Amino acid sequence: MKKLVVFFVAAFLTFPASAQTYMKGQPIFPAFEGWRQNDDGSINFMFGYMNENWEEEPFIPIGENNFFTPGDADRGQPTKFFPRRNRFVFEVNVPSDWGDRELVWTVSVNGETYTAHATTDPNYIVDNLLIASEGGSLGIGTSSPESRANIPPVLTLQGDTTRTIRVGEPLTVMSHVADDGIPRSRVRNTIDANQLRRRMLFPPRKPTVDKINALYVSWNVYRGEGEVTFDPPQTKVWEDTRTGANSPWGVHWLPPEIPADGMIEVTATFAEPGTYILWGRADDGGLYHDTYLTVNVTP
């Protein structure tokens, strides 16, 4: 391990578009995105990360290379890290009397260690408007009173939250999504031909420029080391701006069809045994809601 560097990332931090890019071998920067207070007085610290690689998706188990201090090392953080910028990935709940202490997330990979320091500094209070802005929803002329009234979608897993399946046997995951239709409708034809043509000719230069804001549901691996194949292929939750990327930031992405009843069916097939956590995220282009499924995969 080369060094330990204290690294603090706030919600408004951006990464230079001109920075050199790498496919693999680079570090991951954990990010403190901000905090918000719950109705019961407790506090949620919000975290994400920047994986400097465009292809490498490291598996970093909970332990000496992926842990929190003080207290429990495991605070619900991911062990599977997607490429590039991933905002508001998870939240850590702490009691109302947390005070001015710091909660520190440490991530080590490819010989480098970085930390994110969460604090209740009032400068880092997060609300829905800030979340939408950071995700690009308010950056393309959608900061109307209607958009400001947006509430998060609700994603509900159908059935048991823990399942057992064999290697190679498809697991059917059913979930239900409900949304208020803001900032954009769930219908694909809300993305007009002129916008698509412009996106094809002029790819976005920054992560949150020219993002398509529309409702989608995406299931991915949150924890687990083996390869998992999803059918149909899932929308990328990370900010991939490359031409042809399956991402709201990509040039050719189109919002998926959302059935009228809101029921979403996905199958997941596991290549290796182990315990996995699948992460479902419903994103309306501005706000999001998550749900999780634990899967025990046997040989």
Beta strands, then each sheet from edge to edge (+ up, - down):
strand 1: 4-6
strand 2: 28-37
strand 3: 43-51
strand 4: 66-69
strand 5: 84-94
strand 6: 103-109
strand 7: 112-118
strand 8: 154-157
strand 9: 162-166
strand 10: 171-178
strand 11: 216-223
strand 12: 228-231
strand 13: 263-270
strand 14: 274-283
strand 15: 288-298
sheet 1: 1+ 7+ 6- 4+
sheet 2: 2+ 3- 5+
sheet 3: 8+ 10- 13+ 12-
sheet 4: 9+ 15+ 14- 11+
end
